[in-house]
Amino acid sequence: MFSVLALYADSTIAATQLVISAAVIPTIWAGRKFQGVPLTSSLLLSPGLYLIAVCLASKDLPQAAATTLFGATLWGIVATQRLLQRGR
């Protein structure tokens, strides 16, 4: 059963990560006024996802690595918004 999934692992991870990343976009949009995501969450998620992206790339899963980089960048934006609002 899992051997079929393994054949499409790159595409499966990429599609899942894209959906998860898309869920962050409303948070970024709403965060222009007030960012309610805890700072520690976004500060830990962003570098963690960058590390996962490097691991995926090293395993020759380029689509999954690219979408994980996208997600890490979005969480980096969330963290930046939160840091900027914290200074106000």
N, C-alpha and C positions, 0 to 999 in steps of 0.2 A: 504494500500500500504506500509506504513512504518513498519507495524508489521512483514512483511516478512524480511525486512532489519534488524530489531532489532534482529531476530533470529540468524543472521550471523554477528552481529556487530563486534565481536572480530576478526573474520577472515577478514572482510572487512577493518577495520581500520588497521590491521596488513599488509595486502597486499598493501594498499595505502601508508602506512608509509615506507614500504620496497622500493617501487618505488621512493618515494621522497628521501629517504636516499641514494639510489643508484646514484641519480643525483648529490650527493655531492662528490662522489669518484673522478671524473675527476678534480674537484676543488682542492682536496687534492693532487692528482698526479701532477698537474700543479704548485701547490703551493710550490713544493720543490725548485723551482728556484725563483719564485716571487708570493706572495700571494696577490691578488688584492681585496679580499673581505674586506669590511670595518670592522675594529676591533669591533666596537660597535655591529654590526649585529651578529657576531659569539659569542661575549661575552654574548649577551642577549639570543640568541637562545639556546645555550647549557644548561644553568641552567633552562630555561623555559621548555625545552623538558623533562629534568629530573623531574621537578615538575609534568608535565602532565603524565609522566610514572607512578609516584607514585599514582596519582589520578586514572589512568586506572587500576592499580593493586588493588587499594582499591575497585573498582567496579567489581572485579573478571573478568577482561579481560586480562589474562596473555599473550596471543600472541601479542596483541596491546601494552601492556606495554613493552614487550621484544624488539619489533621492534622500539619503541619510544626511549628506552634506547640506542639502536644501533645508531639511528639518533643523539641523544644527544652526544654520544661519538664521532661521526664523526665531528660534529660541534665543539666539544672541541678540536679536532685535528686541525681543521682549525684555531681556535683562538690561539692555541699554536704556529702554524707555523707563524701566523701574528705577535705574540709577539716576537718570536725569530728573525724575519726579521726586526722588528722595532728596535731591539737592535744593529743591524749591522751598 
